[in-house]
Amino acid sequence: MKAVLRALHSPDANDLRNWRPPDEKTWEIFVQAFLGPSDGPGEESFDFTVSSAAPLSAEAEAAGHAWTGSRLILGGWNYADVERAVIDLCQECEGPDWSAVAAQLARYMDWEFTNYRDA
């Protein structure tokens, strides 16, 4: 089983596909990828930040270090590049069930169920 991209969304942009950064050199935007199993319905949210390298560099300078965790770095904003990066990641992550695939995806994006515990 693999994951498939169902949709990309950002609460920070009304229309992510046509969003443009206010500054072409230093920008970042929060993105949610809705991914689901390739063999059936359903989707779950995987969150990440897309940015130019400048915000990460500024963070490293200010704090002396920077985590890259769930951040996708692009040379310039392009919706198609974000979409392609997520689709490529989905193709690389494969497992016997959705939980195994989602755990692999969670290495790159914040999965909505990462720290979920059944009550």
Secondary structure per residue as TSV (DSSP state, phi and psi in degrees):
chain	resnum	aa	ss	phi	psi
A	1	M	-	360.0	147.1
A	2	K	B	-130.7	173.3
A	3	A	E	-99.0	154.4
A	4	V	E	-128.3	147.1
A	5	L	E	-80.3	123.3
A	6	R	E	-96.3	-37.7
A	7	A	E	-167.2	154.8
A	8	L	E	-117.7	141.5
A	9	H	E	-149.2	152.3
A	10	S	-	-138.0	128.0
A	11	P	T	-69.8	-10.0
A	12	D	T	-93.0	-0.6
A	13	A	-	-144.5	130.0
A	14	N	S	-64.0	-36.0
A	15	D	-	-136.0	90.9
A	16	L	G	-58.6	-38.8
A	17	R	G	-58.4	-34.5
A	18	N	G	-108.4	8.2
A	19	W	-	-64.1	143.5
A	20	R	-	-130.4	133.5
A	21	P	-	-67.4	145.0
A	22	P	S	-66.9	-26.7
A	23	D	S	-129.7	118.1
A	24	E	S	-64.9	-22.5
A	25	K	S	-94.3	-36.1
A	26	T	S	-125.7	105.8
A	27	W	-	-155.1	158.7
A	28	E	E	-159.0	153.3
A	29	I	E	-148.9	139.1
A	30	F	E	-80.5	132.1
A	31	V	E	-130.1	142.1
A	32	Q	E	-113.9	126.4
A	33	A	E	-103.6	126.2
A	34	F	E	-98.1	109.7
A	35	L	E	-116.8	148.1
A	36	G	E	-143.0	172.0
A	37	P	E	-68.6	142.1
A	38	S	T	-67.4	-20.6
A	39	D	T	-105.2	19.5
A	40	G	S	-178.4	-176.7
A	41	P	S	-80.0	175.3
A	42	G	-	104.7	158.4
A	43	E	-	-157.4	154.4
A	44	E	E	-136.0	156.8
A	45	S	E	-89.6	132.9
A	46	F	E	-125.8	119.7
A	47	D	E	-106.3	146.3
A	48	F	E	-159.9	165.3
A	49	T	E	-106.7	135.2
A	50	V	E	-107.3	132.3
A	51	S	E	-153.6	166.6
A	52	S	-	-76.2	172.0
A	53	A	H	-72.1	-21.3
A	54	A	H	-58.2	-45.8
A	55	P	H	-61.0	-37.6
A	56	L	H	-67.8	-40.3
A	57	S	H	-63.2	-43.4
A	58	A	H	-63.9	-39.8
A	59	E	H	-63.5	-42.5
A	60	A	H	-65.4	-40.0
A	61	E	H	-65.4	-44.2
A	62	A	H	-68.8	-43.1
A	63	A	H	-99.7	-14.1
A	64	G	S	88.8	-1.9
A	65	H	-	-163.1	167.1
A	66	A	-	-152.8	135.7
A	67	W	-	-89.2	142.0
A	68	T	-	-102.3	-23.6
A	69	G	T	18.4	-107.0
A	70	S	T	-100.8	56.2
A	71	R	E	-127.8	127.9
A	72	L	E	-101.2	121.2
A	73	I	E	-97.8	129.4
A	74	L	-	-122.7	152.4
A	75	G	S	-69.9	-25.9
A	76	G	S	-165.4	155.6
A	77	W	-	-68.4	128.8
A	78	N	-	-156.4	114.3
A	79	Y	H	-54.2	-42.9
A	80	A	H	-61.0	-34.6
A	81	D	H	-68.3	-37.7
A	82	V	H	-65.1	-48.6
A	83	E	H	-58.2	-45.5
A	84	R	H	-63.0	-41.9
A	85	A	H	-61.9	-41.5
A	86	V	H	-69.3	-43.7
A	87	I	H	-61.8	-43.8
A	88	D	H	-60.7	-43.0
A	89	L	H	-62.5	-41.3
A	90	C	H	-59.6	-37.6
A	91	Q	H	-70.4	-28.1
A	92	E	H	-80.4	-24.9
A	93	C	-	-95.1	119.1
A	94	E	B	-140.8	144.5
A	95	G	-	-162.7	175.3
A	96	P	S	-73.0	-20.6
A	97	D	S	-151.7	173.5
A	98	W	H	-62.1	-39.6
A	99	S	H	-59.1	-40.9
A	100	A	H	-67.6	-41.5
A	101	V	H	-67.3	-46.0
A	102	A	H	-61.2	-37.8
A	103	A	H	-63.5	-36.8
A	104	Q	H	-67.8	-43.4
A	105	L	H	-62.2	-34.1
A	106	A	T	-68.0	-9.8
A	107	R	T	-72.1	-21.5
A	108	Y	T	-114.0	-23.0
A	109	M	S	-137.5	156.2
A	110	D	E	-82.7	108.8
A	111	W	E	-78.9	136.8
A	112	E	T	-60.0	-20.6
A	113	F	T	-108.9	15.9
A	114	T	T	-53.6	-48.5
A	115	N	T	-110.1	24.5
A	116	Y	-	-69.5	135.4
A	117	R	-	-128.7	132.9
A	118	D	-	-69.2	132.6
A	119	A	-	-78.0	360.0
